[in-house]
Amino acid sequence: MTTLDTVISVASYFHGVIPYAHMVVTDREKYLHALAGEDFFLRSFDAGQPIREGSIACEVIATGAVVSRVGDPALTGGIPYQGTGVPLVEDGETVGALCVFFPTKTKEILQSTSDKMVAMVQQLGATSEVIKHNSVALSELTRQLSEESKEIEGSSDDIRAMAAMISDVSAETKILGLNAGIESARAGEAGRGFQVIAMEIRKLSQRTAESNQTVVEATQRVVHAIRSIDEKIKNIYAEIQQQADGVTGLTQSIDELTRVADSLAELAQNIRA
């Protein structure tokens, strides 16, 4: 009995150990014997099919060495697989090969999923960095706006102080005008010209008081608007801080996704099918 006949006679026992694999025995030109896996069979490597260039069996026969690698799906109609081939030797010459093939569809799905997750993680990482950068910039801007609004409100206090002083001057001017009018009346005809001056002083006092009131009211409106803006700025700042906290949480999620992707990639490397 030749080496090939012996291997073929015991092939079914070997196959019982790895029933999920497709096992074949070849000579130097064709596949002589094939045992299908439980859910896996490559028709290109069925009994009677010629050994094709680029196949694992072809490489084993050409090199006389054990070959273990991912197979070329172009030889199997696009079906992914991996395999191991062992040379069968008789009288010092390689007369054929014993090969076992395993499906790698699940492995490729896992690898593809891992690759997609890695790409998604990278995109999320880039997005989180942009959000983080913008949050920092907006936080600094709102801080500056808040400080400037406080400075403006401080200036309004100075305006109110000046308005109070103008109001006092206006009141004193009005009193001076009244006194001047009284004195001009006492002077009679000689004080008529002075009476005109006294009247103009009272008018000036009145206009000053009215203008001063307008300034005070305008200042109050500005202060109210500034306080409203400052309150909104504080709200924006609070929201920005929440975004910053959210970015921190996103970063933690990205780290976790990265670990999952790495685990999937490792599983894809170790899984048989």
Order of alpha helices (4+ residues) and beta strands (2+ residues): alpha-beta-beta-alpha-beta-beta-beta-alpha-alpha
